[in-house]
Structures are given as structure tokens and as C-alpha cells.
Amino acid sequence: MRADYKQWLQDRKYQENTVGAQIHRVRKVEEAYGDLDEQYKSDRLKGIIEELRYSTFDERQGKPNPSKILFSGNIRNNLASYRNATERYLAFLDESDDTGSPVRIEIEEQSGLSETVDQTAGLFGLERDMQIALRSAISDLEPGLTIADEGVERHVASGFIDITARDSEGNIVVVELKAGKARKDAIVQILSYMGDLALEEPDCQIRGILVASDFDPKVQSSARVVPSLLLKKYSFQFKFLDG
């Protein structure tokens, strides 16, 4: 495991106990499977991640632990935490170049010139701040909501879910945050996450809440025909303290 992984996690403003848990789990995976950096070069950790999959169907069938990792307790929950930690480490490696430096986010202008998009970094930072604030007061979004992802974004086939929660009836709730107005691609994104979870958790009802400062008319129209998806607007409240 690369030494700069801890800083990468801290830059994303995870709490220290979450950072420690993620590093511990990556180390446990390495103890069982060997150097993850070397295996990233061969198959981007796909083999390990696939071996760490254990579905609710597998659990109902009483299948044994398919991985090389030794642990006690619930097999599905343990493997889900190790898989999520491995997928997060994969995201870290994917965001770094061959020298270990963060990849610069660039877009192509119509003129053919490339430029670094500082605004993207700003929006990412705002969404991270929103996520931290919402995690500490998740029931403000909806009474009865509780955090269900141990403080880190759950990984599914379509990407990383901002917040995975459970409502008062035990349903899984996908919470997607957008800094500013939500465009039509936000609908595709959150529905993809919900669809992935429906495959992973076939015994659970899946809901979604899309949070943004405003919504494109196409987003509002799409949400009208998806009863399991809610749109919620956020606003800021400033407090002024003596310096």
C-alpha cells in the first residue's frame, strides 16, 4: 500500500476513525493477496474484488467465505467492507499517474486547447463539505434516516454513492448530492446507483433522494414518474461570530 494513501483519504475529509478503518482493511487484503500495487498493474485489482463478492443469495444458501481473508462474524458484511476498501484504494490508484501525483482534471475546449478546470475542484470540495454536514445531521433530510455506509461512499458498479442510508422502515436510501443545479445526467446517475443496489440487495426496497440547490426542468419531469425518487433543495444559513 502506498504511503500517500492516508493523505488522499484525509484530503477527502474523512474522519480519523474512518481513515484508520480503511487503511486497516487494505492491509488485511494485502496480507491475504499480496502487494495490491503490483496486482493493480496486472488487472486493476479486478480478480481480488470479484473474489470478495458475496450476495444475499450466497448468504441464504449458506455458502462459505470464498476469499483468502480470515475473519469471524457475518461473511457478507465483512466481505462487503473489505471489497469497499479495496475499491476505494483502486479509485486512489486510478486518480494517480505513474509518478504518484494526482491526475489533473482537464477538458477539451472547442478550439482544441486543454485547460485545468479549477471550477471542478471547487464543486468537488463543496460537495464534500455538503456530505460531511449532512452525515452529521442526516435526519434533517428526512426524519428517521440513519447512516448505513460506515462513513464512506459505498461502491457499486456505476460508481461511488455519496451517502447510503436507511429510512425508518428499513429501506435503503441512496442520497446523491449536487453542488448547484442538478442537470439531467444526475437522474441517470442516481437511478444507476439504485439499480445496482437492487441487484446487490434483492430483499430490500431501494429509494433515492437527489439533493441540489435547484433542478433542471427535465430532472423534475423525470422524477415525477419515479415514485421512489425524491428531489430535495438545499440552502445555506450563515451564522456570524465575533472574531
C-alpha positions as CSV (number, residue, x, y, z in Angstrom):
1,M,0.0,0.0,0.0
2,R,1.4,3.4,-1.0
3,A,2.4,5.7,1.8
4,D,0.4,8.6,0.4
5,Y,-2.9,6.8,0.6
6,K,-3.6,8.1,4.1
7,Q,-3.2,11.7,2.9
8,W,-5.5,11.0,0.0
9,L,-8.2,9.9,2.4
10,Q,-7.6,12.8,4.7
11,D,-7.8,15.2,1.8
12,R,-11.3,13.9,1.3
13,K,-12.1,14.9,4.9
14,Y,-12.9,11.5,6.2
15,Q,-12.9,11.3,10.0
16,E,-9.8,9.8,11.5
17,N,-11.5,6.6,12.6
18,T,-12.8,6.1,9.1
19,V,-9.3,6.7,7.7
20,G,-7.9,4.2,10.1
21,A,-10.5,1.6,9.3
22,Q,-9.9,1.9,5.5
23,I,-6.2,1.5,5.9
24,H,-6.6,-1.5,8.3
25,R,-8.8,-3.2,5.8
26,V,-6.5,-2.6,2.8
27,R,-3.7,-4.1,4.9
28,K,-5.8,-7.1,5.7
29,V,-6.5,-7.6,2.0
30,E,-2.7,-7.3,1.2
31,E,-1.9,-9.9,3.9
32,A,-4.2,-12.3,2.1
33,Y,-3.5,-11.5,-1.5
34,G,-0.1,-9.8,-1.6
35,D,1.0,-6.3,-2.8
36,L,-2.0,-4.5,-4.2
37,D,0.1,-2.1,-6.2
38,E,1.7,-4.9,-8.1
39,Q,-1.7,-6.6,-8.8
40,Y,-3.1,-3.2,-9.9
41,K,-0.6,-3.3,-12.8
42,S,-1.8,-6.7,-14.0
43,D,-5.6,-6.5,-13.7
44,R,-6.5,-3.3,-11.8
45,L,-7.5,-5.5,-8.8
46,K,-10.5,-7.0,-10.7
47,G,-9.6,-10.5,-9.6
48,I,-9.5,-9.7,-5.9
49,I,-12.6,-7.5,-6.0
50,E,-14.6,-10.3,-7.7
51,E,-13.4,-12.8,-5.1
52,L,-14.7,-10.6,-2.3
53,R,-18.3,-10.6,-3.7
54,Y,-20.8,-12.4,-1.6
55,S,-24.5,-11.8,-2.3
56,T,-27.6,-12.1,-0.1
57,F,-28.4,-15.2,-2.2
58,D,-25.0,-16.7,-1.3
59,E,-25.8,-15.9,2.4
60,R,-29.2,-17.7,2.2
61,Q,-27.5,-20.7,0.6
62,G,-25.0,-20.8,3.5
63,K,-22.0,-20.6,1.2
64,P,-18.6,-20.5,2.9
65,N,-16.3,-17.5,2.8
66,P,-14.9,-17.5,-0.8
67,S,-11.9,-15.3,0.0
68,K,-8.5,-15.8,1.5
69,I,-9.2,-13.3,4.3
70,L,-9.6,-14.8,7.7
71,F,-12.2,-13.2,10.0
72,S,-15.1,-14.0,12.3
73,G,-18.6,-12.8,12.2
74,N,-21.1,-12.3,9.3
75,I,-19.5,-13.2,6.0
76,R,-21.5,-10.9,3.8
77,N,-20.9,-7.8,5.9
78,N,-17.2,-8.5,6.4
79,L,-16.6,-9.1,2.7
80,A,-18.6,-6.0,1.7
81,S,-16.3,-3.9,4.0
82,Y,-13.1,-5.4,2.5
83,R,-14.4,-5.1,-1.0
84,N,-15.4,-1.5,-0.5
85,A,-12.0,-0.7,1.0
86,T,-10.3,-2.4,-2.0
87,E,-12.4,-0.5,-4.5
88,R,-11.6,2.8,-2.7
89,Y,-7.9,2.0,-2.9
90,L,-8.4,1.3,-6.6
91,A,-10.0,4.7,-7.0
92,F,-6.9,6.2,-5.4
93,L,-4.6,4.4,-7.8
94,D,-6.7,5.3,-10.8
95,E,-6.5,9.0,-9.8
96,S,-2.7,8.9,-9.7
97,D,-0.3,8.9,-12.6
98,D,2.9,6.9,-12.9
99,T,4.8,9.2,-10.6
100,G,2.2,9.1,-7.9
101,S,1.0,12.6,-8.5
102,P,-2.7,13.3,-8.6
103,V,-4.1,13.4,-12.1
104,R,-5.0,16.9,-13.3
105,I,-8.6,17.2,-14.5
106,E,-8.8,18.6,-17.9
107,I,-11.4,19.2,-20.6
108,E,-11.0,19.9,-24.3
109,E,-12.3,23.3,-25.5
110,Q,-13.9,23.5,-28.9
111,S,-10.8,25.3,-30.0
112,G,-8.8,22.2,-29.3
113,L,-6.9,23.7,-26.3
114,S,-6.8,22.0,-22.9
115,E,-7.1,23.7,-19.6
116,T,-7.3,22.7,-16.0
117,V,-10.8,23.2,-14.7
118,D,-10.4,24.9,-11.3
119,Q,-14.2,25.1,-11.0
120,T,-14.4,21.3,-11.0
121,A,-12.2,21.1,-7.9
122,G,-14.3,23.8,-6.3
123,L,-17.5,21.9,-6.9
124,F,-15.9,18.7,-5.6
125,G,-14.8,20.5,-2.4
126,L,-18.3,21.9,-1.9
127,E,-20.0,18.6,-2.4
128,R,-17.6,17.0,0.1
129,D,-18.4,19.8,2.6
130,M,-22.1,19.2,2.0
131,Q,-21.7,15.5,2.5
132,I,-19.8,16.0,5.8
133,A,-22.5,18.4,7.1
134,L,-25.4,16.1,6.0
135,R,-23.8,13.0,7.5
136,S,-23.8,14.7,10.9
137,A,-27.5,15.6,10.6
138,I,-28.9,13.1,8.2
139,S,-32.3,13.0,10.0
140,D,-32.8,16.7,8.9
141,L,-33.1,15.4,5.4
142,E,-35.9,13.1,6.4
143,P,-37.0,12.0,9.9
144,G,-35.8,8.5,10.7
145,L,-32.9,8.4,8.3
146,T,-29.7,6.8,9.6
147,I,-26.3,6.4,8.0
148,A,-25.7,2.8,6.7
149,D,-22.3,3.1,5.0
150,E,-19.8,3.4,7.9
151,G,-18.9,7.0,6.9
152,V,-17.5,6.2,3.4
153,E,-19.1,6.2,0.0
154,R,-20.4,2.7,-0.9
155,H,-19.1,1.4,-4.2
156,V,-21.4,-0.1,-6.8
157,A,-20.9,-1.0,-10.4
158,S,-21.8,2.6,-11.6
159,G,-19.6,4.4,-9.1
160,F,-19.4,5.7,-5.5
161,I,-22.7,6.6,-3.8
162,D,-22.4,9.9,-1.8
163,I,-24.4,8.6,1.2
164,T,-26.1,5.3,1.7
165,A,-28.8,5.4,4.5
166,R,-31.8,3.5,5.8
167,D,-35.2,5.0,6.5
168,S,-37.5,4.4,9.4
169,E,-38.9,1.3,7.6
170,G,-35.6,-0.2,6.9
171,N,-35.5,0.6,3.2
172,I,-32.1,1.5,1.7
173,V,-31.9,5.2,0.6
174,V,-29.4,6.4,-2.0
175,V,-28.5,10.1,-1.3
176,E,-26.8,11.9,-4.2
177,L,-25.6,15.5,-3.6
178,K,-25.0,18.1,-6.3
179,A,-23.4,21.5,-5.7
180,G,-25.6,23.9,-7.6
181,K,-28.3,22.9,-10.0
182,A,-28.9,19.2,-10.8
183,R,-28.8,18.6,-14.6
184,K,-30.5,15.7,-16.4
185,D,-27.4,13.5,-16.1
186,A,-27.9,13.5,-12.3
187,I,-31.1,11.5,-12.8
188,V,-29.2,8.8,-14.8
189,Q,-26.5,8.7,-12.1
190,I,-28.8,8.2,-9.1
191,L,-31.1,5.7,-10.9
192,S,-27.9,3.7,-11.9
193,Y,-26.9,3.6,-8.3
194,M,-30.4,2.5,-7.2
195,G,-30.4,-0.2,-9.9
196,D,-27.0,-1.5,-8.8
197,L,-28.2,-1.8,-5.2
198,A,-31.4,-3.5,-6.3
199,L,-29.2,-6.3,-7.7
200,E,-26.9,-6.4,-4.7
201,E,-29.7,-6.2,-2.2
202,P,-32.7,-8.0,-3.8
203,D,-34.5,-8.4,-0.5
204,C,-34.6,-4.6,0.2
205,Q,-36.6,-1.8,-1.1
206,I,-34.4,0.9,-2.7
207,R,-35.2,4.6,-2.6
208,G,-33.3,7.7,-3.8
209,I,-33.0,11.3,-2.7
210,L,-31.4,13.8,-5.0
211,V,-30.2,16.9,-3.2
212,A,-29.3,20.1,-5.1
213,S,-29.8,23.9,-4.9
214,D,-32.2,23.7,-7.9
215,F,-33.3,21.3,-10.6
216,D,-33.3,21.4,-14.3
217,P,-36.9,21.1,-15.6
218,K,-36.0,17.7,-17.2
219,V,-34.9,16.4,-13.8
220,Q,-38.2,17.5,-12.3
221,S,-40.2,15.8,-15.1
222,S,-38.3,12.6,-14.8
223,A,-38.7,12.4,-11.1
224,R,-42.5,12.7,-11.4
225,V,-42.7,9.1,-12.8
226,V,-40.3,7.6,-10.3
227,P,-42.2,7.3,-7.0
228,S,-39.1,6.0,-5.2
229,L,-37.1,9.1,-6.0
230,L,-37.4,12.4,-4.1
231,L,-35.9,15.8,-5.0
232,K,-34.7,18.0,-2.1
233,K,-33.4,21.5,-2.4
234,Y,-30.7,22.8,0.0
235,S,-30.0,26.3,1.1
236,F,-27.3,27.9,3.3
237,Q,-27.8,29.5,6.6
238,F,-25.0,31.8,7.7
239,K,-24.0,32.4,11.4
240,F,-21.8,35.3,12.3
241,L,-19.4,35.1,15.3
242,D,-17.1,37.7,16.8
243,G,-13.6,37.4,15.5
